[in-house]
Structure formats: structure tokens, C-alpha cells
Amino acid sequence: MTARLIALDLLVTLLVAALWAGAVGCTLARKARAALAVLVAAVLVTAVRVAVVVALARSGWWFVQEKVLLTLPLVVLPGIAAALLAGPALVRAWPRRADPVVGRAAVAALVAAAGGAVSGVLGVFVLGYPTTVIGVVVLVLCTLVPAGLTLSNGRLSRLGAALAAAALLAGAGNAWWSSRLPDRLDMAAHPVDLGGGASAMGGHHHGGVSIADLRGGPVPAPGEPVRRFTLTARMAAVQLAGRTVEAWTFDGQVPGPPLRVRQGELVEVTLHNADIAAGVTLHWHGYPVPNGEDGVAGVTQDAVPPGGEFVYRFRANQPGTYWYHSHQRSAEAVRRGLFGTLVVEPPDPTAGLDLTVPIHTIGGTMLTGAVDGLDRRSVPPGTPVRLRLVNTDDSPHMFALRGTAFRLAAVDGAGINGTGITGAELAGDRLPLAAGGRYDLVFTMPTGPVQLAVDGRNDRGLLLSADLTATPPPGPDVGPVLDITRYGTAQALPSRFDREFTLVLDRQLRFLDGVPRSAYTVGGRVYPNIPSQLVREGELVRFTIVNRGSEPHPMHPHGHRVQVLSRNGVPATGAVWTDSFEVGPGEVWQVALRADNPGIWMSHCHNLKHAAEGMVLHLIYDGVRSPYVVGHSSSNHPE
């Protein structure tokens, strides 16, 4: 409902601006009937916008702040004056078809209403939340200066033009200057948000623990069992749907080699870069590795250049489904193929068939694993099956399992309710999976075929059957969409928190590294100007994430899982733990995070194009510093 109100408010805002501008034009053209009709329509549609904003306010102050405090008053107050001053003259001129005698004050009121209506449009695309002083000044001048020039018959034209130009230049200049990515930027010295509206300057971490020391342990002792892997990043030609795609690969394949280990094992992965000129890293998506193993260029390590290598080491204590990808220019690197899957098996796996199914789109072709069509597998009836779904794309995918009932055993590697207990049986339910997210589905293979369908397509996905020539079960998929926040057994939710932060997501006109863009913002700012959230080890932290925009944002905090507390004010009865959760347009999520993994951790939208266009921030532990930097003079560009 909130998303519809946001869209309706934008439509009405544009219509209000057009009508008030039309009222001014018709009045100045002395077209009494047209002017009166447009004026009445402007008043009525303005009233509709007030009603829409009132309805939208029920969803939260974040959605209406600039509208209630600024943009609505800027059109409503002069609009009332315009109706009272210009309306009678237009009514008198109507029956006589005479030229309306509209005074200068009435025209000025009309011009002010038109200016305020246009300011309302600017408020949507530029001002946003939270309202800033310089934004208020610019919009007020956009409203009052044209009206003042009209009222004074041009005598204040130089002063008014100078004021308006100064405000616009100051606003644009400040936005341009502050948006520039410096030559060298240390995230530990970044301004921080202390929670509860308090903030501080960064730079107080330089005497603390270095990320370079927050690694996965010393070199293994001789004879200690270690699962060792080597991944080589290189460019390679990949055959897809009868054509060749120039991909960035691990070991010459897309996806990269699957890594599968047992719980408790020490894992060592050596990354080589053969010829990826942009550099490469390995980020263990969803796995809570020590911070120095997180693989974010410029934050936890330097990007590995061509000819270089980096050794990652961590203990695989947490079973589940995860994936790895490069976090150096990740929007391009992942899209072009630098990713693979990581599975940590429990000591006693129970599935007869345990299959990892990454979904990825490369060169316009959707892959199921490494197959660019329908992947067929032979499975005897009665076999316990576990399907590990991994969405490596920037956008969500809708899955459906046809031909059998099933249970959801894990979300993002974690068992339902944070345990190994599976949820209730599902039949025909559609499963929306956020970008970066993972689902584990379990079932017993029936006698008939079973198809994992992706986005309702019959020619993509996975087909399991005793006979490889079996016909897929019929579609389309019309079952209910699973609400992950309602799945599983109810648990007590935490109610007291040591620290609280609010992140308001939007899309607005901003300078991004000095270039004007329609960027993705957090609290009205874009990276690198989004303050980092400062926490202390052991704290329980609540995040409120608000999406004011029209696009979904799959939010991904590195190094931690979060417990879903509520969505749109409705408590989460399933108490699901996740690391990739999609905040839809108009939605408000509350999640809890336990600060139990010290470091400097990136948090971002895992639509990686959104991250590259501004939606990146960091969670910083007090007393942690980084010896690495990002910026133009460095080789580190994580997004």
C-alpha cells in the first residue's frame, strides 16, 4: 500500500505543478474561462495531494517529512491566496467573455503557487529525507523569488536573480565538492553515526587493532589437516547458448569451482590473479569470517593485481550454503563471472542428493549452475534431496518446486529460527529470493518428476526424474508467495537494544564522485559521504531500514547475520536469521544485529549496480583501524 501511495504522490505532484503553471499561463494570456477552469482543477488536485500525504504519513515520518514541513506549505499557502485573489476576477469575467482584471498581487500569488508546485517536484527528486537547511533555502527561493519579481514589477530583478543564483550555486557546489572520492580514503577515519541521532568525526581508531591482525589464524602446523583450494582469476571465452561470451572467470569456468568442506575443517584458499587488470579479491558472502579475510578491496585488504596472490584462511565452524565473489569493482566482476559457491556440510549429512543450484545471468543468458537451459538429473524415487538455491544476480528471482511438497530447511545458511529445525511443509508456494540470498529446500524424491522453475519459465531451472526423458510437471506457478518473516516457529524477539540506527533508502539526483547522477542514497547521501555506524563488541543493535524509493534493495551486511524483528510494523513470527534481505518499495524493516565479529564491515545493497551508484556504508567497531585505503590514487575500488 505504501509503495502505491508513493507512486500516486509522485503522479499528483507532477500534475499539481503542471496545473498551477497552466493557471499562470492562462491568466497572463487573459483567457478567463481557461484560467478559471485550470485554477479550479489546480486547487482540487492540490487537495488530493494533501490527502495522499496524510495517508502516506501513516506509514512513517520518513515518507513525508519534506512534504509536511516544506513542499506542501509552499504550494498550499500561496494556492489559497491565489484562489482568493484571482478567483473572483476570473469568475466575474466568465459570463462576459471579457479580459479578466487580475491584480498584480493575485498574479504574484499564482506565480508563488506555481513555484511552490515546481519545488514539490524538486523535493521528490532532490531534497528527500532528511530535509537539509540548504535544500530548504533553495526551494523557498524558487518559490518566493519569482513571486517577488512579479509583485515588484521587476524592480527587484537583480537582487532576486542574485539570491536565487547564489543559492543554486551554493547548493550545487557543496554537493559537487563533498561527493568527490579523494585520492586516499581511510574508512576508519570516516565520520561515524553513534546511533540515536548522535554523530562524531572519525579518526580515533588509529591506536587500536589493525584489520591486518584480524585474520583466520596462523599458518597451519605441519601435519594439521587443512582443506586447501587454489583459485585463479583469468579472462576466458565461455560458450553460452551457441555463442561465445568473454567472461571473467575463476579457473576458466562460470561459475567458479564449487568449494565444499565439512564443519570444523580449517579452510585455506589461495587466490591467484592471472590477467584481470582491474584486480580481484575473494569475499565470502554470508560467511562470518574474521574481518581480515572478508575480501573487500581497500577496507580489509588490497586488491590482488595481475601476477599477485592472496591466501585466505578460516575455520568452517558454521554449516550452510554460501558463495564467494570478487569485491573489487564487484558490480562488473560478478556480472562477468567472478563468483562460485561455498558449502559447509555438517559432520553427518543426511541427503542422498545434495545439489547446489546457483542462478546467474551473464551476457543476457540465465544459467542454472553451468547449464544455459533446463538442467536434467536422474534421481531414484525415495532419495532424500537437498537443493541449495543461490541467487547471484542483482535482481530477485521467483522459484517454485513443481511435483512435490517440500520444506524450507535454511535461509542464508542458517536453519529456520537459527536452528537446524526445518519449517512446515509447503506445496505450490512460490519462493522469492533476494539478490545474494540462499534457500535450502528438502524433500523426498517422489515417483514422478520434480522441476525447480525459475521466474515461471519452463526452459530454465532443474528437472529431477528417474528417467531423463521425463516431461516436466505442468505450470504456470500460481501458488501463494511465501512470506519468509512468517515461516517457522515463533520465538521471543529482543526488546532492549544498546544502540539503534535508521537507514532511509532512496533514489535522488546527486553528484557521484563529482558527476551528476540519479544515484542511490542512504539518508540523502551517497558513498563516500554516508556516515559509518559505530558499535562496540557485544552490543545488540537495532536497525530500521526504510525504502522511500520505487525499487527493491536487497541489503547485505558483511560479517554478520541479522534477526528479522518486523516488516511494516508487523512482528516477524518466524524470527528468521538472514544476511541478504530485500526491502521492497515503501517497506520498513527492523532487524537486530549482535556485534560479535570485530572489524570494519561493508554494508550495501546487493543489487551491485545500486552499490556502485552510491548505496554503500560501513559498520565500524570501536578500536579497530585499517591499514588499507580506497580512492583514485589507490588500486582499490570495492564497488
Disulfide bonds with the S-S distance in Angstrom:
none
